[in-house]
Amino acid sequence: MSIDTKNLRRVMGRSALVVAAIQGATAAVAIPRERRDYVDGIWGPGLAAVAVTSAVAGNGDAARRWSMAAATTVWGARLGTLMLGRLRSKDTEDERYTEFLGDASTGQVLTKVFLTQGAAQMLVSLPIQMAAASELPSGRRRWLFPLGLTTAVAGTVIEAVADRQKDRFTAEKKAAKERGDANPPDILDTGLWGWSRHPNYFGDSVVWDGLYLAGAASAPTAWTFPAPVAMSYFLIYATGAKRTERRMQERPAFREYQKRVAFFVPWPKKTLTS
């Protein structure tokens, strides 16, 4: 067995403490201000903190644990910066949290929001934690490490490009409205958004598929496949693509867009015939 179970317990214990500290500090700021949506801003940075903690506490292959920490940190820092910018641009809480929580008590908010996200962070990052306490095998399986790392980097690029295209479109739409254009752009269907209706979420899922592959070069870590499955579930069903589509259904242009462009995995546009 290529995993040091005693070291893994140390990695997981310290990771849990870091997650608890980040979630607790955020809750202490968010709840009094009635901005429970602040939790969105610590999703990426929290996972990056777990990856760095795992690299520090782990005694597995040094190149792998530090490269996985670096890849996760780049991903988390970019996402955190994006989300914090969006949170600062609004004076009120995201309506999703207001609808979901209503008049929930402090204890309920802590459980439903901060404890739940902390548990999700521990689950999703399990391949990173196990890899940090594992050695790389000497056979062909070790090539899963560079393959997975490359996949994670590619996913980060896809997500970043998609977010940049979306921000540019939003700015252009706002400028068009301010100019009084009769028909301002309504739907972004160019660039990556012409291949997938949710390329940013798709890129995010690829990041975590890649990190799983990098960890799965060590046989025990291969059993952590529920982690990337859970991340994909979050991105598609729980908080991501499906929820976005429900909010957009009232717009005819979006319903037409759904007919032409693939839902999640990128695919060439369909040509609609009249």
N, C-alpha and C positions, 0 to 999 in steps of 0.2 A: 504493500500500500504506500502511495507516494505522498500521503498527507500526514502532517504532524497534528494529531488531534488536540494535544495540550496547547500547542501554539494557536490552533484554530479557535479554541475557547477564549484565549486571550484576545485574538483579533475581533471576535464577535462581541465580547464583553466591552472592549474599548469602543467599538463602533456603536454599540447600543448607547453607551454613555454620551458619545458625541451627538447622536441623533436626539437623545432626550434633552440635552442642553440646548441645541438649536431650536427644537420645537417649543421648549419651555420659554426660552427668551422671546421667541416670536409671539407666542400666546400672550405673554405679559404685556407686550406692546399693542397687539392687535385687538384684544378683547375690550379694553377700556375705550379704545377709539372706535369701536364698532366697525372694524375693518378686518373681518375674519378672512377676507380674500388675501391678506398679506401672506398667507401660507403658500400661495402660488409662487411667490418670489423666492422661497427657500427650497423648493423641490430640487432644482438642479444643483445649487450650491451644497445642499445637504448630502446629496449622493456623491458629490466631489469630495466632501469632507470625509465620508466613509471610505472612499478609495484611498485617500492620502493616509488616513488612520490605519487602514489595512496594510499599506506599504510599509509604514513605520513599525507597526507591531509584528508583522509577519516575518518568518524566517525562510520562506520558500524562495524559488528562483528570483534573484534580485532584478534581472532585466525585465522579466515579465511583470512583477508586481509594481515596479516603478513606471513602466511604460503604460500599463493599464491605468495607473493613478493619473499619469499625465494626460492621457486621452480623455478620461472622465472629467478631469479638472477643466480642460479646454471646453468640452461640451457644457459642463455645468456653469462655468463662468459666463459663457455667451448667453445661455438660456436665462441665467439669473439677471444679467444686465438687461436683457430684453424685457423680462417680466417686471422688474423693478421700474423701468421706464414707463411701462404701461400703467402700473399701479400709481405712480406719482402723477400721472396725467389726469387722474380721476379724483374727484373730491368725495365720492360716495362709494360704498361697497358694491362689488360686482353683484348684479341682481341674482345670479345663480346661487350665491351663498345666502342672500336674503330670503329667497324662495325656499331653499332647502332647510334653513335653520329656523326661520320665523322668530318666535320669542323663546328660543331654547335657552336653558339655564347655562351658567358658566361651566358646570360639570358636563352637561350634554355637548357643549361646543368643544370642550377639551377632548372628549371621547370621539365625537363624530368627525372632527376636523384634524386636530393636531395629533392625537394618538393614532388615528387611522392612517394619516400620512406617514408618521414615523414607522409604523409597522410595514407599510408598503415600501418605504425606503430600505428597510432591513431585508425584505424579501427580494426586491429587485436587484440589490447589490450582492446577493449571496454568492454568485459566481466570482465576483471580485474578492470577497472575503476568503473563500475557499482556495482560490488561486494563490493568494498571498501566503498561505500556509502549506503550499504544495511544491514539490520539485517537478521539473519538466522531465518526461520520459526520454529515453535515448533513441527510440524508434521513429517510424514515420509519423506517428501521432503528434509529435512535437511541432509539425508544420501547421497544425491548427492555430498555434499561437500567432505567427505572423499573418496568417490568413484572416483570423478574427480581428486582429488589430487594424489591418488594412480596411476591413469591412466597417469597423467602428468609425474610422476616419472618414470613409466615404459617406457614411450616414450623417456625420456631423456637417460635412460640406453640403449635402442635399438639403438638410434642415435649415442651415444658415442661408443658402441661396433662396430657398422658398420663402423664408421669413423676410428677407430683404426685398424680394419681388412684391410681396404682399404690402410691406410698408410703403414702397414706392407707389404702388397702385392707390393705396389709401390717401397718400399725400396728393396725388394727381386728381383724385376724385374730389377731395376737399377744395383744391384750387379751382376746379371746374365749377363747383357750386358757388364759390365766392365770386367768380367772374360772371355768374348768371347764365352759364351755358344751358341751352334748352334740353340737351340730352347728355348729361354727364355719364361717364362710364359706370355701369352697374355691377358687372361681374368680371372678375379677373380670370381670364381663360387663355392666357399666353404664358410662355416660359414653361416652368415645371407645372404650373397650374393648368396647362393644356394637356397634360399627361395624367394627372391625378387631381382629384378634388381636394385632397389633403396631403400634399407632398411634404409639408413640414412634419406632420405626424408620422408619415411613412419613414422619413429620414430618421426621426427619433427612434422608431422601432428597430431600424437597421443598426443603429448605434449599439443597442442592447443585445441584439442578436450577435453582433460582432464580438462584444465583450464576453458573452457566453462562450462563443467558439474559442476565444483566446484562453479562457479558463479551462475549457473541456479538453485541452491538450493533456491535462492530468485526468486520469480515469474517474476518480471520485467526483470531480467537479462536473462531469458530464451529467450527473444525476440532478443537477440544479436547473434542468430545463424548464421547470415551472416558473422560474424567474423571468426569462424573456417572454414566455407565454402570458404571464400576468401583466407585464408592461404593454404588450400588444393589446390585451383586453382593456387596460386603462385607456390607451390611446384611441381605440376604436369605439368602445361601448360606454365605459364608465364616465369619463370626463372629456372625451375628445370628439372624434369625427361624427358619430351618430347624434350626439347632443347638438353639435353645430348645425347639422342638417335639419334637425327638427325646428330650430330657430329660423332657418332660412326658407322654410317651405312656403311661406306666404308670398314670396317674391317669384313672379312668373319667370323672370330671367334665370333664376336659379333652377327652377324645375326643368327648364329647357337645357341648361348646362348639365344637369344630371343625366340627361339622355345622351349627351355627346361625350362626356369625359368619364373615365374610370373612377371608381369610388376611392380606392386606397392604393393598391399596387399600380404603378405607372403603366399606361398602355396607350397606344396611338388613338387619337380622337376618332369618333365615329362621324361619318358624314350623313346628316339627316336629309332625307328626300321629302319634298313637299307633296 
